[in-house]
Amino acid sequence: MQTCGLADSKCGPEYDARILAFSPGWSSFAIATMDLSSMKFDMGGLLASVIWGALGAGYWIYGKKQSSAPALFGGIGLVAISIFLADSALWMSLAGIAIVAGVFYWSRRD
């Protein structure tokens, strides 16, 4: 992420996104630019990440409120795979299914 002033010549059309940002400590506006052309967005990975992340957040909240260690750690694991395995929807889904099965098995043993 690169920040440039309004009159800066390096802020040109080669940047894909421009965000107008104002900092209370500064007396002027600045435009933050980021090159999005190098980022790859995979719709399958994005959708799987949202689904597994939401399921993980639900598991985490349930585990925290009910003091259930399997649900708590399973939720943390699901949120982690939605962050670290975001490149591949297949591997994320396989890991998510394994974590959910592990939570189910662990909670049945107790």
Summary of the structure (lengths in Angstrom):
residues: 110
radius of gyration: 20.7
end to end distance: 48.4
largest distance: 65.3
contacts: 286
relative contact order: 0.13
helix: 55%
strand: 14%
